Amino acid sequence: MQSEGEEIKFEEALKKLEEIVEELEKGDMPLEETIRKFEEGIKLCKICKEKLEKAEMKIEKLMEDIK
């Protein structure tokens, strides 16, 4: 993941999340690695959700401005 203070783009976070899901679906990792990947996936999921919510608010604001 990105270093602290460095913001990851939505597309990058989503791509990494998809990679983690594929790795977890294989099911051939040690437990500790699985837990670490799952934790990273949860963080990426939260980042994606926050970015989508911000985009949605921005779109709603823009739509209000044209009414």
Stockholm file with secondary structure:
# STOCKHOLM 1.0

chainA/1-67         MQSEGEEIKFEEALKKLEEIVEELEKGDMPLEETIRKFEEGIKLCKICKEKLEKAEMKIEKLMEDIK
#=GR chainA/1-67 SS CCCTTCCCCHHHHHHHHHHHHHHHHHCCSCHHHHHHHHHHHHHHHHHHHHHHHHHHHHHHHHHHHTC
#=GC SS_cons        CCCTTCCCCHHHHHHHHHHHHHHHHHCCSCHHHHHHHHHHHHHHHHHHHHHHHHHHHHHHHHHHHTC
//
